[in-house]
Amino acid sequence: MSRTGLRPADIAENFRDRCGDGSVEWVYTPTQTWVLLDAADMLDENDKLVMKLNAEHIVRQNLAAQSARQREWVREAVRFMGCVTECDAGGWAVWMDELVKKAREFGVDA
C-alpha cells in the first residue's frame, strides 16, 4: 500500500503547501522519493478507478436501453393479447409474427 504511511490527504496537503500562494516561487525543501512514489501510485489507482467507473456507467446505460426495449416488447405483447379477442385471423397472424420477431431480438427462440 503506502510506502510512507501517509494518507492521500496528507500528501496532497504537503504538495499544496509547496505551491504557496500560486505565484512563481522556488521551492528548496527536499521531498522524499517515497512521497512522490506514493503520489504516483495514488494517481495510477485513481486512473484505474475512473476507468472502472466509466465501464460501469456504460454497463448501466446498456442495461437501461435493454430494459426500455423489453418494456416496449411487453407493451406489444399486451396489445397482442387484446388483439387476440378482437382481430380476425389475418390480424392475429401479423401480430404473432411481430412478437416472434421482437422475441428473437432478445435472443428468445420463439
Protein Blocks (a to p, Z undefined) as FASTA:
>chain_A
ZZnlpafklmmmmmmmmnmnopacddfbdcdfklmmmmmmmmmmmmmmmmmmmmmmmmmm
mmmmmmmmmmmmmmmmmmmmmmmmmmcfklmmmmmmmmmmmmmmnopaZZ
